[in-house]
């Protein structure tokens, strides 16, 4: 038997669909379909990396990773969520407590 890092029957807290990801580490993960609909407070699509910073990558010829930053909080179907940006991507988690910051969300869920 192989241990996995996520619970097998977790559902999206927004649509009830199946969740892929580390649901033991990240509470209230949303599914990819819902995540694709995330918008910022300005109702514009959520941004990530260079697009969020409103700049282009350096053109010195070196390999450059997207900066681990982006829109926070995000809203999906009117539900407030927080994104954790890291390792060239992100995870999106629904905020059922209306936290004021990602740090407060982490503290509320015992992640800090």
Gaussian input, Z-matrix of N, CA and C with variables (Angstrom, degrees):
# hf/3-21g

backbone

0 1
 N
 C     1     B1
 C     2     B2     1     A1
 N     3     B3     2     A2     1     D1
 C     4     B4     3     A3     2     D2
 C     5     B5     4     A4     3     D3
 N     6     B6     5     A5     4     D4
 C     7     B7     6     A6     5     D5
 C     8     B8     7     A7     6     D6
 N     9     B9     8     A8     7     D7
 C    10    B10     9     A9     8     D8
 C    11    B11    10    A10     9     D9
 N    12    B12    11    A11    10    D10
 C    13    B13    12    A12    11    D11
 C    14    B14    13    A13    12    D12
 N    15    B15    14    A14    13    D13
 C    16    B16    15    A15    14    D14
 C    17    B17    16    A16    15    D15
 N    18    B18    17    A17    16    D16
 C    19    B19    18    A18    17    D17
 C    20    B20    19    A19    18    D18
 N    21    B21    20    A20    19    D19
 C    22    B22    21    A21    20    D20
 C    23    B23    22    A22    21    D21
 N    24    B24    23    A23    22    D22
 C    25    B25    24    A24    23    D23
 C    26    B26    25    A25    24    D24
 N    27    B27    26    A26    25    D25
 C    28    B28    27    A27    26    D26
 C    29    B29    28    A28    27    D27
 N    30    B30    29    A29    28    D28
 C    31    B31    30    A30    29    D29
 C    32    B32    31    A31    30    D30
 N    33    B33    32    A32    31    D31
 C    34    B34    33    A33    32    D32
 C    35    B35    34    A34    33    D33
 N    36    B36    35    A35    34    D34
 C    37    B37    36    A36    35    D35
 C    38    B38    37    A37    36    D36
 N    39    B39    38    A38    37    D37
 C    40    B40    39    A39    38    D38
 C    41    B41    40    A40    39    D39
 N    42    B42    41    A41    40    D40
 C    43    B43    42    A42    41    D41
 C    44    B44    43    A43    42    D42
 N    45    B45    44    A44    43    D43
 C    46    B46    45    A45    44    D44
 C    47    B47    46    A46    45    D45
 N    48    B48    47    A47    46    D46
 C    49    B49    48    A48    47    D47
 C    50    B50    49    A49    48    D48
 N    51    B51    50    A50    49    D49
 C    52    B52    51    A51    50    D50
 C    53    B53    52    A52    51    D51
 N    54    B54    53    A53    52    D52
 C    55    B55    54    A54    53    D53
 C    56    B56    55    A55    54    D54
 N    57    B57    56    A56    55    D55
 C    58    B58    57    A57    56    D56
 C    59    B59    58    A58    57    D57
 N    60    B60    59    A59    58    D58
 C    61    B61    60    A60    59    D59
 C    62    B62    61    A61    60    D60
 N    63    B63    62    A62    61    D61
 C    64    B64    63    A63    62    D62
 C    65    B65    64    A64    63    D63
 N    66    B66    65    A65    64    D64
 C    67    B67    66    A66    65    D65
 C    68    B68    67    A67    66    D66
 N    69    B69    68    A68    67    D67
 C    70    B70    69    A69    68    D68
 C    71    B71    70    A70    69    D69
 N    72    B72    71    A71    70    D70
 C    73    B73    72    A72    71    D71
 C    74    B74    73    A73    72    D72
 N    75    B75    74    A74    73    D73
 C    76    B76    75    A75    74    D74
 C    77    B77    76    A76    75    D75
 N    78    B78    77    A77    76    D76
 C    79    B79    78    A78    77    D77
 C    80    B80    79    A79    78    D78
 N    81    B81    80    A80    79    D79
 C    82    B82    81    A81    80    D80
 C    83    B83    82    A82    81    D81
 N    84    B84    83    A83    82    D82
 C    85    B85    84    A84    83    D83
 C    86    B86    85    A85    84    D84
 N    87    B87    86    A86    85    D85
 C    88    B88    87    A87    86    D86
 C    89    B89    88    A88    87    D87
 N    90    B90    89    A89    88    D88
 C    91    B91    90    A90    89    D89
 C    92    B92    91    A91    90    D90
 N    93    B93    92    A92    91    D91
 C    94    B94    93    A93    92    D92
 C    95    B95    94    A94    93    D93
 N    96    B96    95    A95    94    D94
 C    97    B97    96    A96    95    D95
 C    98    B98    97    A97    96    D96
 N    99    B99    98    A98    97    D97
 C   100   B100    99    A99    98    D98
 C   101   B101   100   A100    99    D99
 N   102   B102   101   A101   100   D100
 C   103   B103   102   A102   101   D101
 C   104   B104   103   A103   102   D102
 N   105   B105   104   A104   103   D103
 C   106   B106   105   A105   104   D104
 C   107   B107   106   A106   105   D105
 N   108   B108   107   A107   106   D106
 C   109   B109   108   A108   107   D107
 C   110   B110   109   A109   108   D108
 N   111   B111   110   A110   109   D109
 C   112   B112   111   A111   110   D110
 C   113   B113   112   A112   111   D111
 N   114   B114   113   A113   112   D112
 C   115   B115   114   A114   113   D113
 C   116   B116   115   A115   114   D114
 N   117   B117   116   A116   115   D115
 C   118   B118   117   A117   116   D116
 C   119   B119   118   A118   117   D117
 N   120   B120   119   A119   118   D118
 C   121   B121   120   A120   119   D119
 C   122   B122   121   A121   120   D120
 N   123   B123   122   A122   121   D121
 C   124   B124   123   A123   122   D122
 C   125   B125   124   A124   123   D123
 N   126   B126   125   A125   124   D124
 C   127   B127   126   A126   125   D125
 C   128   B128   127   A127   126   D126
 N   129   B129   128   A128   127   D127
 C   130   B130   129   A129   128   D128
 C   131   B131   130   A130   129   D129
 N   132   B132   131   A131   130   D130
 C   133   B133   132   A132   131   D131
 C   134   B134   133   A133   132   D132
 N   135   B135   134   A134   133   D133
 C   136   B136   135   A135   134   D134
 C   137   B137   136   A136   135   D135
 N   138   B138   137   A137   136   D136
 C   139   B139   138   A138   137   D137
 C   140   B140   139   A139   138   D138
 N   141   B141   140   A140   139   D139
 C   142   B142   141   A141   140   D140
 C   143   B143   142   A142   141   D141
 N   144   B144   143   A143   142   D142
 C   145   B145   144   A144   143   D143
 C   146   B146   145   A145   144   D144
 N   147   B147   146   A146   145   D145
 C   148   B148   147   A147   146   D146
 C   149   B149   148   A148   147   D147
 N   150   B150   149   A149   148   D148
 C   151   B151   150   A150   149   D149
 C   152   B152   151   A151   150   D150
 N   153   B153   152   A152   151   D151
 C   154   B154   153   A153   152   D152
 C   155   B155   154   A154   153   D153
 N   156   B156   155   A155   154   D154
 C   157   B157   156   A156   155   D155
 C   158   B158   157   A157   156   D156
 N   159   B159   158   A158   157   D157
 C   160   B160   159   A159   158   D158
 C   161   B161   160   A160   159   D159
 N   162   B162   161   A161   160   D160
 C   163   B163   162   A162   161   D161
 C   164   B164   163   A163   162   D162
 N   165   B165   164   A164   163   D163
 C   166   B166   165   A165   164   D164
 C   167   B167   166   A166   165   D165
 N   168   B168   167   A167   166   D166
 C   169   B169   168   A168   167   D167
 C   170   B170   169   A169   168   D168
 N   171   B171   170   A170   169   D169
 C   172   B172   171   A171   170   D170
 C   173   B173   172   A172   171   D171
 N   174   B174   173   A173   172   D172
 C   175   B175   174   A174   173   D173
 C   176   B176   175   A175   174   D174
 N   177   B177   176   A176   175   D175
 C   178   B178   177   A177   176   D176
 C   179   B179   178   A178   177   D177
 N   180   B180   179   A179   178   D178
 C   181   B181   180   A180   179   D179
 C   182   B182   181   A181   180   D180
 N   183   B183   182   A182   181   D181
 C   184   B184   183   A183   182   D182
 C   185   B185   184   A184   183   D183
 N   186   B186   185   A185   184   D184
 C   187   B187   186   A186   185   D185
 C   188   B188   187   A187   186   D186
 N   189   B189   188   A188   187   D187
 C   190   B190   189   A189   188   D188
 C   191   B191   190   A190   189   D189
 N   192   B192   191   A191   190   D190
 C   193   B193   192   A192   191   D191
 C   194   B194   193   A193   192   D192
 N   195   B195   194   A194   193   D193
 C   196   B196   195   A195   194   D194
 C   197   B197   196   A196   195   D195
 N   198   B198   197   A197   196   D196
 C   199   B199   198   A198   197   D197
 C   200   B200   199   A199   198   D198
 N   201   B201   200   A200   199   D199
 C   202   B202   201   A201   200   D200
 C   203   B203   202   A202   201   D201
 N   204   B204   203   A203   202   D202
 C   205   B205   204   A204   203   D203
 C   206   B206   205   A205   204   D204
 N   207   B207   206   A206   205   D205
 C   208   B208   207   A207   206   D206
 C   209   B209   208   A208   207   D207
 N   210   B210   209   A209   208   D208
 C   211   B211   210   A210   209   D209
 C   212   B212   211   A211   210   D210
 N   213   B213   212   A212   211   D211
 C   214   B214   213   A213   212   D212
 C   215   B215   214   A214   213   D213
 N   216   B216   215   A215   214   D214
 C   217   B217   216   A216   215   D215
 C   218   B218   217   A217   216   D216
 N   219   B219   218   A218   217   D217
 C   220   B220   219   A219   218   D218
 C   221   B221   220   A220   219   D219
 N   222   B222   221   A221   220   D220
 C   223   B223   222   A222   221   D221
 C   224   B224   223   A223   222   D222
 N   225   B225   224   A224   223   D223
 C   226   B226   225   A225   224   D224
 C   227   B227   226   A226   225   D225
 N   228   B228   227   A227   226   D226
 C   229   B229   228   A228   227   D227
 C   230   B230   229   A229   228   D228
 N   231   B231   230   A230   229   D229
 C   232   B232   231   A231   230   D230
 C   233   B233   232   A232   231   D231
 N   234   B234   233   A233   232   D232
 C   235   B235   234   A234   233   D233
 C   236   B236   235   A235   234   D234
 N   237   B237   236   A236   235   D235
 C   238   B238   237   A237   236   D236
 C   239   B239   238   A238   237   D237
 N   240   B240   239   A239   238   D238
 C   241   B241   240   A240   239   D239
 C   242   B242   241   A241   240   D240
 N   243   B243   242   A242   241   D241
 C   244   B244   243   A243   242   D242
 C   245   B245   244   A244   243   D243
 N   246   B246   245   A245   244   D244
 C   247   B247   246   A246   245   D245
 C   248   B248   247   A247   246   D246
 N   249   B249   248   A248   247   D247
 C   250   B250   249   A249   248   D248
 C   251   B251   250   A250   249   D249
 N   252   B252   251   A251   250   D250
 C   253   B253   252   A252   251   D251
 C   254   B254   253   A253   252   D252
 N   255   B255   254   A254   253   D253
 C   256   B256   255   A255   254   D254
 C   257   B257   256   A256   255   D255
 N   258   B258   257   A257   256   D256
 C   259   B259   258   A258   257   D257
 C   260   B260   259   A259   258   D258
 N   261   B261   260   A260   259   D259
 C   262   B262   261   A261   260   D260
 C   263   B263   262   A262   261   D261
 N   264   B264   263   A263   262   D262
 C   265   B265   264   A264   263   D263
 C   266   B266   265   A265   264   D264
 N   267   B267   266   A266   265   D265
 C   268   B268   267   A267   266   D266
 C   269   B269   268   A268   267   D267
 N   270   B270   269   A269   268   D268
 C   271   B271   270   A270   269   D269
 C   272   B272   271   A271   270   D270
 N   273   B273   272   A272   271   D271
 C   274   B274   273   A273   272   D272
 C   275   B275   274   A274   273   D273
 N   276   B276   275   A275   274   D274
 C   277   B277   276   A276   275   D275
 C   278   B278   277   A277   276   D276
 N   279   B279   278   A278   277   D277
 C   280   B280   279   A279   278   D278
 C   281   B281   280   A280   279   D279
 N   282   B282   281   A281   280   D280
 C   283   B283   282   A282   281   D281
 C   284   B284   283   A283   282   D282
 N   285   B285   284   A284   283   D283
 C   286   B286   285   A285   284   D284
 C   287   B287   286   A286   285   D285
 N   288   B288   287   A287   286   D286
 C   289   B289   288   A288   287   D287
 C   290   B290   289   A289   288   D288
 N   291   B291   290   A290   289   D289
 C   292   B292   291   A291   290   D290
 C   293   B293   292   A292   291   D291
 N   294   B294   293   A293   292   D292
 C   295   B295   294   A294   293   D293
 C   296   B296   295   A295   294   D294
 N   297   B297   296   A296   295   D295
 C   298   B298   297   A297   296   D296
 C   299   B299   298   A298   297   D297
 N   300   B300   299   A299   298   D298
 C   301   B301   300   A300   299   D299
 C   302   B302   301   A301   300   D300
 N   303   B303   302   A302   301   D301
 C   304   B304   303   A303   302   D302
 C   305   B305   304   A304   303   D303
 N   306   B306   305   A305   304   D304
 C   307   B307   306   A306   305   D305
 C   308   B308   307   A307   306   D306
 N   309   B309   308   A308   307   D307
 C   310   B310   309   A309   308   D308
 C   311   B311   310   A310   309   D309
 N   312   B312   311   A311   310   D310
 C   313   B313   312   A312   311   D311
 C   314   B314   313   A313   312   D312
 N   315   B315   314   A314   313   D313
 C   316   B316   315   A315   314   D314
 C   317   B317   316   A316   315   D315
 N   318   B318   317   A317   316   D316
 C   319   B319   318   A318   317   D317
 C   320   B320   319   A319   318   D318
 N   321   B321   320   A320   319   D319
 C   322   B322   321   A321   320   D320
 C   323   B323   322   A322   321   D321
 N   324   B324   323   A323   322   D322
 C   325   B325   324   A324   323   D323
 C   326   B326   325   A325   324   D324
 N   327   B327   326   A326   325   D325
 C   328   B328   327   A327   326   D326
 C   329   B329   328   A328   327   D327
 N   330   B330   329   A329   328   D328
 C   331   B331   330   A330   329   D329
 C   332   B332   331   A331   330   D330
 N   333   B333   332   A332   331   D331
 C   334   B334   333   A333   332   D332
 C   335   B335   334   A334   333   D333

   B1=1.4422
   B2=1.5224
   B3=1.3326
   B4=1.4448
   B5=1.5277
   B6=1.3156
   B7=1.4622
   B8=1.5164
   B9=1.3211
   B10=1.4555
   B11=1.5137
   B12=1.3284
   B13=1.4567
   B14=1.5212
   B15=1.3359
   B16=1.4563
   B17=1.5234
   B18=1.3102
   B19=1.4542
   B20=1.5144
   B21=1.3403
   B22=1.4484
   B23=1.5239
   B24=1.3082
   B25=1.4537
   B26=1.5192
   B27=1.2977
   B28=1.4554
   B29=1.5219
   B30=1.3271
   B31=1.4559
   B32=1.5168
   B33=1.3012
   B34=1.4625
   B35=1.5308
   B36=1.3413
   B37=1.4612
   B38=1.5294
   B39=1.3287
   B40=1.4689
   B41=1.5247
   B42=1.3417
   B43=1.4706
   B44=1.5255
   B45=1.3389
   B46=1.4591
   B47=1.5160
   B48=1.3392
   B49=1.4609
   B50=1.5169
   B51=1.3228
   B52=1.4650
   B53=1.5255
   B54=1.3428
   B55=1.4607
   B56=1.5203
   B57=1.3297
   B58=1.4566
   B59=1.5165
   B60=1.3216
   B61=1.4553
   B62=1.5101
   B63=1.3121
   B64=1.4554
   B65=1.5306
   B66=1.3136
   B67=1.4585
   B68=1.5264
   B69=1.3254
   B70=1.4615
   B71=1.5317
   B72=1.3183
   B73=1.4554
   B74=1.5226
   B75=1.3223
   B76=1.4628
   B77=1.5282
   B78=1.3434
   B79=1.4658
   B80=1.5238
   B81=1.3141
   B82=1.4655
   B83=1.5287
   B84=1.3383
   B85=1.4638
   B86=1.5204
   B87=1.3144
   B88=1.4582
   B89=1.5235
   B90=1.3160
   B91=1.4691
   B92=1.5297
   B93=1.3183
   B94=1.4642
   B95=1.5283
   B96=1.3334
   B97=1.4700
   B98=1.5229
   B99=1.3277
   B100=1.4691
   B101=1.5208
   B102=1.3351
   B103=1.4583
   B104=1.5282
   B105=1.3176
   B106=1.4662
   B107=1.5295
   B108=1.3236
   B109=1.4698
   B110=1.5261
   B111=1.3328
   B112=1.4627
   B113=1.5217
   B114=1.3260
   B115=1.4583
   B116=1.5208
   B117=1.3244
   B118=1.4511
   B119=1.5154
   B120=1.3205
   B121=1.4653
   B122=1.5251
   B123=1.3385
   B124=1.4610
   B125=1.5296
   B126=1.3380
   B127=1.4795
   B128=1.5251
   B129=1.3230
   B130=1.4621
   B131=1.5271
   B132=1.3415
   B133=1.4673
   B134=1.5280
   B135=1.3305
   B136=1.4641
   B137=1.5253
   B138=1.3271
   B139=1.4632
   B140=1.5160
   B141=1.3348
   B142=1.4584
   B143=1.5190
   B144=1.3184
   B145=1.4606
   B146=1.5178
   B147=1.3187
   B148=1.4582
   B149=1.5228
   B150=1.3281
   B151=1.4636
   B152=1.5333
   B153=1.3358
   B154=1.4638
   B155=1.5287
   B156=1.3307
   B157=1.4599
   B158=1.5237
   B159=1.3400
   B160=1.4608
   B161=1.5228
   B162=1.3394
   B163=1.4633
   B164=1.5197
   B165=1.2997
   B166=1.4521
   B167=1.5289
   B168=1.3440
   B169=1.4715
   B170=1.5223
   B171=1.3171
   B172=1.4598
   B173=1.5202
   B174=1.2998
   B175=1.4664
   B176=1.5206
   B177=1.3410
   B178=1.4604
   B179=1.5272
   B180=1.3263
   B181=1.4627
   B182=1.5093
   B183=1.3150
   B184=1.4598
   B185=1.5305
   B186=1.3039
   B187=1.4629
   B188=1.5220
   B189=1.3191
   B190=1.4568
   B191=1.5166
   B192=1.3238
   B193=1.4595
   B194=1.5226
   B195=1.3320
   B196=1.4599
   B197=1.5220
   B198=1.3222
   B199=1.4614
   B200=1.5310
   B201=1.3226
   B202=1.4694
   B203=1.5214
   B204=1.3213
   B205=1.4545
   B206=1.5164
   B207=1.3179
   B208=1.4507
   B209=1.5119
   B210=1.3086
   B211=1.4547
   B212=1.5293
   B213=1.3363
   B214=1.4655
   B215=1.5160
   B216=1.2971
   B217=1.4559
   B218=1.5268
   B219=1.3255
   B220=1.4546
   B221=1.5266
   B222=1.3122
   B223=1.4564
   B224=1.5187
   B225=1.3248
   B226=1.4610
   B227=1.5160
   B228=1.3255
   B229=1.4648
   B230=1.5267
   B231=1.3353
   B232=1.4523
   B233=1.5195
   B234=1.3371
   B235=1.4648
   B236=1.5278
   B237=1.3363
   B238=1.4654
   B239=1.5244
   B240=1.3196
   B241=1.4667
   B242=1.5224
   B243=1.3190
   B244=1.4604
   B245=1.5125
   B246=1.3206
   B247=1.4621
   B248=1.5209
   B249=1.3334
   B250=1.4568
   B251=1.5140
   B252=1.3288
   B253=1.4642
   B254=1.5125
   B255=1.3451
   B256=1.4561
   B257=1.5256
   B258=1.3052
   B259=1.4674
   B260=1.5334
   B261=1.3098
   B262=1.4585
   B263=1.5202
   B264=1.2986
   B265=1.4575
   B266=1.5127
   B267=1.3292
   B268=1.4560
   B269=1.5194
   B270=1.3183
   B271=1.4616
   B272=1.5270
   B273=1.3288
   B274=1.4539
   B275=1.5170
   B276=1.3484
   B277=1.4637
   B278=1.5254
   B279=1.3303
   B280=1.4614
   B281=1.5252
   B282=1.3234
   B283=1.4654
   B284=1.5270
   B285=1.3147
   B286=1.4596
   B287=1.5288
   B288=1.3449
   B289=1.4683
   B290=1.5319
   B291=1.3307
   B292=1.4628
   B293=1.5289
   B294=1.3052
   B295=1.4672
   B296=1.5280
   B297=1.3255
   B298=1.4634
   B299=1.5196
   B300=1.3381
   B301=1.4635
   B302=1.5286
   B303=1.3188
   B304=1.4585
   B305=1.5267
   B306=1.3244
   B307=1.4674
   B308=1.5305
   B309=1.3315
   B310=1.4612
   B311=1.5293
   B312=1.3342
   B313=1.4607
   B314=1.5268
   B315=1.3432
   B316=1.4611
   B317=1.5299
   B318=1.3261
   B319=1.4683
   B320=1.5319
   B321=1.3217
   B322=1.4613
   B323=1.5283
   B324=1.3243
   B325=1.4672
   B326=1.5283
   B327=1.3356
   B328=1.4596
   B329=1.5103
   B330=1.3198
   B331=1.4662
   B332=1.5190
   B333=1.3398
   B334=1.4661
   B335=1.5053
   A1=109.20
   A2=116.87
   A3=122.80
   A4=108.57
   A5=116.31
   A6=120.38
   A7=109.53
   A8=116.41
   A9=121.01
   A10=108.69
   A11=115.53
   A12=119.68
   A13=112.53
   A14=117.51
   A15=117.35
   A16=109.88
   A17=114.25
   A18=119.86
   A19=109.11
   A20=118.54
   A21=121.18
   A22=115.58
   A23=120.43
   A24=120.98
   A25=113.55
   A26=117.73
   A27=120.65
   A28=109.32
   A29=115.08
   A30=119.82
   A31=110.20
   A32=115.38
   A33=122.64
   A34=108.90
   A35=116.95
   A36=119.48
   A37=113.33
   A38=117.12
   A39=119.99
   A40=111.27
   A41=116.84
   A42=119.31
   A43=114.19
   A44=117.14
   A45=120.10
   A46=113.75
   A47=117.58
   A48=121.44
   A49=111.93
   A50=115.39
   A51=121.17
   A52=111.35
   A53=114.96
   A54=121.79
   A55=110.31
   A56=115.24
   A57=122.54
   A58=106.33
   A59=118.31
   A60=119.51
   A61=111.93
   A62=115.03
   A63=122.84
   A64=109.93
   A65=116.65
   A66=120.98
   A67=112.36
   A68=118.37
   A69=120.45
   A70=110.86
   A71=117.18
   A72=122.14
   A73=112.07
   A74=116.76
   A75=121.61
   A76=109.63
   A77=117.62
   A78=120.37
   A79=112.32
   A80=115.65
   A81=122.62
   A82=113.73
   A83=116.71
   A84=119.83
   A85=110.24
   A86=115.77
   A87=120.22
   A88=109.32
   A89=116.51
   A90=121.05
   A91=110.17
   A92=115.58
   A93=121.10
   A94=111.70
   A95=117.61
   A96=119.89
   A97=111.08
   A98=116.54
   A99=119.75
   A100=110.41
   A101=116.97
   A102=121.43
   A103=111.23
   A104=116.92
   A105=120.90
   A106=112.39
   A107=117.94
   A108=122.17
   A109=112.99
   A110=118.44
   A111=121.78
   A112=111.81
   A113=114.58
   A114=121.77
   A115=108.74
   A116=116.00
   A117=121.09
   A118=110.82
   A119=116.31
   A120=121.30
   A121=111.98
   A122=116.71
   A123=121.57
   A124=112.50
   A125=116.78
   A126=124.12
   A127=113.05
   A128=117.28
   A129=122.22
   A130=108.23
   A131=118.21
   A132=119.62
   A133=112.11
   A134=116.10
   A135=121.24
   A136=109.58
   A137=116.18
   A138=121.63
   A139=109.98
   A140=114.54
   A141=122.01
   A142=109.99
   A143=116.01
   A144=122.08
   A145=114.40
   A146=115.88
   A147=121.12
   A148=111.50
   A149=117.30
   A150=120.43
   A151=110.04
   A152=117.02
   A153=121.21
   A154=111.33
   A155=116.35
   A156=121.12
   A157=112.23
   A158=116.11
   A159=123.21
   A160=111.41
   A161=114.75
   A162=119.64
   A163=109.29
   A164=115.13
   A165=122.41
   A166=109.51
   A167=117.11
   A168=119.25
   A169=110.21
   A170=116.69
   A171=120.68
   A172=108.73
   A173=116.12
   A174=120.31
   A175=112.03
   A176=117.97
   A177=120.88
   A178=112.69
   A179=117.32
   A180=120.94
   A181=114.62
   A182=118.56
   A183=121.46
   A184=111.47
   A185=115.00
   A186=120.24
   A187=108.05
   A188=116.17
   A189=120.04
   A190=110.27
   A191=116.23
   A192=121.53
   A193=108.85
   A194=115.89
   A195=120.38
   A196=107.86
   A197=118.30
   A198=119.88
   A199=110.19
   A200=117.34
   A201=122.16
   A202=110.34
   A203=115.07
   A204=121.66
   A205=109.01
   A206=115.80
   A207=119.54
   A208=111.36
   A209=115.51
   A210=123.78
   A211=110.98
   A212=115.68
   A213=122.71
   A214=108.54
   A215=120.31
   A216=125.33
   A217=110.37
   A218=115.48
   A219=121.77
   A220=107.44
   A221=115.88
   A222=121.48
   A223=109.17
   A224=115.57
   A225=122.10
   A226=106.91
   A227=115.99
   A228=121.34
   A229=110.85
   A230=116.52
   A231=122.55
   A232=114.84
   A233=118.20
   A234=122.60
   A235=109.72
   A236=116.17
   A237=121.47
   A238=110.36
   A239=115.44
   A240=122.15
   A241=108.79
   A242=115.24
   A243=121.92
   A244=108.73
   A245=115.13
   A246=120.91
   A247=109.51
   A248=114.48
   A249=121.65
   A250=105.89
   A251=115.64
   A252=122.22
   A253=109.05
   A254=115.95
   A255=119.61
   A256=109.95
   A257=115.93
   A258=123.59
   A259=112.51
   A260=116.71
   A261=120.55
   A262=114.42
   A263=117.86
   A264=120.74
   A265=110.98
   A266=116.71
   A267=120.42
   A268=110.89
   A269=114.25
   A270=122.47
   A271=105.73
   A272=116.13
   A273=121.63
   A274=109.07
   A275=115.54
   A276=122.16
   A277=109.59
   A278=116.73
   A279=121.41
   A280=110.09
   A281=115.38
   A282=122.69
   A283=109.12
   A284=117.02
   A285=120.36
   A286=112.11
   A287=117.92
   A288=122.09
   A289=113.27
   A290=118.45
   A291=123.32
   A292=111.79
   A293=116.30
   A294=122.19
   A295=110.28
   A296=115.59
   A297=121.25
   A298=113.34
   A299=117.77
   A300=120.82
   A301=109.17
   A302=115.26
   A303=120.35
   A304=109.77
   A305=116.65
   A306=120.59
   A307=110.99
   A308=117.19
   A309=120.94
   A310=110.28
   A311=117.13
   A312=121.34
   A313=109.65
   A314=116.85
   A315=121.13
   A316=110.95
   A317=117.00
   A318=120.86
   A319=111.19
   A320=117.13
   A321=122.11
   A322=111.25
   A323=116.24
   A324=121.24
   A325=113.05
   A326=117.37
   A327=120.85
   A328=114.40
   A329=117.25
   A330=121.08
   A331=112.29
   A332=118.07
   A333=120.59
   A334=109.10
   D1=133.32
   D2=-179.43
   D3=-103.54
   D4=128.16
   D5=177.55
   D6=-78.13
   D7=141.05
   D8=176.54
   D9=-114.59
   D10=161.42
   D11=-177.21
   D12=-93.97
   D13=8.49
   D14=177.27
   D15=-135.77
   D16=152.93
   D17=178.98
   D18=-73.33
   D19=138.69
   D20=-170.18
   D21=-70.45
   D22=-28.25
   D23=-173.36
   D24=-118.78
   D25=38.41
   D26=179.27
   D27=-78.90
   D28=144.37
   D29=179.38
   D30=-120.23
   D31=154.23
   D32=179.96
   D33=-66.14
   D34=130.85
   D35=179.96
   D36=-72.75
   D37=-3.93
   D38=179.16
   D39=-102.60
   D40=-50.19
   D41=-175.40
   D42=-112.62
   D43=-12.83
   D44=-178.20
   D45=85.70
   D46=2.30
   D47=178.59
   D48=-73.13
   D49=171.89
   D50=-178.48
   D51=-72.82
   D52=143.63
   D53=-178.91
   D54=-104.78
   D55=135.87
   D56=170.52
   D57=-110.40
   D58=128.18
   D59=177.04
   D60=140.38
   D61=-177.87
   D62=-174.63
   D63=-86.72
   D64=81.16
   D65=-176.50
   D66=-75.16
   D67=-11.51
   D68=174.91
   D69=-78.15
   D70=-32.17
   D71=-179.49
   D72=-90.09
   D73=-38.47
   D74=-175.01
   D75=-112.54
   D76=112.74
   D77=-178.52
   D78=-74.58
   D79=148.00
   D80=172.76
   D81=57.19
   D82=37.92
   D83=177.96
   D84=-58.81
   D85=142.88
   D86=175.35
   D87=-101.63
   D88=156.25
   D89=-178.50
   D90=-74.55
   D91=164.54
   D92=-178.32
   D93=-62.34
   D94=-37.93
   D95=-179.65
   D96=-62.49
   D97=-44.13
   D98=177.31
   D99=-66.95
   D100=-43.53
   D101=-179.60
   D102=-56.29
   D103=-35.70
   D104=179.85
   D105=-63.70
   D106=-19.58
   D107=-179.20
   D108=-94.89
   D109=4.49
   D110=-175.55
   D111=-63.80
   D112=135.87
   D113=176.12
   D114=-128.97
   D115=160.41
   D116=176.24
   D117=-85.63
   D118=-176.54
   D119=179.26
   D120=-61.60
   D121=-22.30
   D122=178.58
   D123=-86.33
   D124=5.29
   D125=-179.53
   D126=67.86
   D127=10.29
   D128=174.53
   D129=-89.70
   D130=153.44
   D131=178.59
   D132=-52.33
   D133=140.18
   D134=178.73
   D135=-59.19
   D136=142.94
   D137=-177.64
   D138=-113.45
   D139=159.27
   D140=-177.27
   D141=-143.03
   D142=146.10
   D143=170.15
   D144=62.02
   D145=-132.62
   D146=-176.53
   D147=-61.19
   D148=-36.92
   D149=178.18
   D150=-61.42
   D151=-42.99
   D152=178.79
   D153=-63.75
   D154=-40.45
   D155=179.62
   D156=-77.63
   D157=-6.86
   D158=179.88
   D159=56.49
   D160=48.66
   D161=175.89
   D162=-150.74
   D163=164.00
   D164=178.45
   D165=-93.50
   D166=156.29
   D167=174.22
   D168=-61.96
   D169=155.21
   D170=175.52
   D171=-60.91
   D172=149.13
   D173=-177.39
   D174=-107.70
   D175=34.61
   D176=-178.33
   D177=-83.56
   D178=2.93
   D179=177.25
   D180=89.97
   D181=-8.79
   D182=178.84
   D183=-80.85
   D184=162.39
   D185=176.07
   D186=-76.98
   D187=132.87
   D188=-177.41
   D189=-131.68
   D190=128.26
   D191=176.45
   D192=-81.69
   D193=152.85
   D194=171.99
   D195=-61.38
   D196=137.66
   D197=175.42
   D198=-61.91
   D199=140.00
   D200=-178.94
   D201=-81.59
   D202=70.52
   D203=179.27
   D204=-152.23
   D205=158.34
   D206=179.02
   D207=179.43
   D208=-172.98
   D209=-178.22
   D210=-59.73
   D211=133.93
   D212=174.77
   D213=-156.43
   D214=133.38
   D215=-8.12
   D216=-72.83
   D217=171.39
   D218=171.93
   D219=-118.35
   D220=161.97
   D221=-179.63
   D222=-127.76
   D223=133.18
   D224=179.27
   D225=-126.00
   D226=116.36
   D227=-177.04
   D228=51.56
   D229=38.29
   D230=178.30
   D231=82.01
   D232=-2.35
   D233=-179.46
   D234=-93.14
   D235=129.35
   D236=179.62
   D237=-73.31
   D238=133.57
   D239=179.65
   D240=-137.75
   D241=160.86
   D242=175.90
   D243=-121.34
   D244=143.35
   D245=175.90
   D246=-109.72
   D247=137.46
   D248=172.48
   D249=-105.64
   D250=113.35
   D251=-178.10
   D252=-95.60
   D253=125.14
   D254=178.87
   D255=-169.72
   D256=150.19
   D257=175.66
   D258=55.04
   D259=41.67
   D260=176.01
   D261=74.60
   D262=24.70
   D263=178.68
   D264=-168.38
   D265=-158.02
   D266=-179.15
   D267=-158.31
   D268=164.20
   D269=167.29
   D270=-123.74
   D271=146.88
   D272=-179.03
   D273=-117.37
   D274=130.34
   D275=-175.45
   D276=-126.72
   D277=132.82
   D278=178.57
   D279=-71.79
   D280=138.19
   D281=179.86
   D282=-103.94
   D283=98.19
   D284=179.35
   D285=-84.40
   D286=-2.53
   D287=-177.56
   D288=-108.55
   D289=1.17
   D290=-179.07
   D291=54.16
   D292=52.85
   D293=179.65
   D294=-68.31
   D295=155.19
   D296=-179.45
   D297=-88.44
   D298=-13.96
   D299=-178.57
   D300=-156.15
   D301=165.43
   D302=175.31
   D303=-62.29
   D304=-38.79
   D305=179.45
   D306=-61.83
   D307=-42.91
   D308=177.47
   D309=-63.20
   D310=-39.71
   D311=177.16
   D312=-59.88
   D313=-46.84
   D314=178.12
   D315=-58.54
   D316=-47.10
   D317=-179.29
   D318=-61.94
   D319=-42.87
   D320=-179.78
   D321=-59.94
   D322=-32.88
   D323=-178.14
   D324=-100.71
   D325=12.48
   D326=177.06
   D327=66.46
   D328=30.12
   D329=-178.80
   D330=-94.81
   D331=-2.61
   D332=-179.55
   D333=-124.38

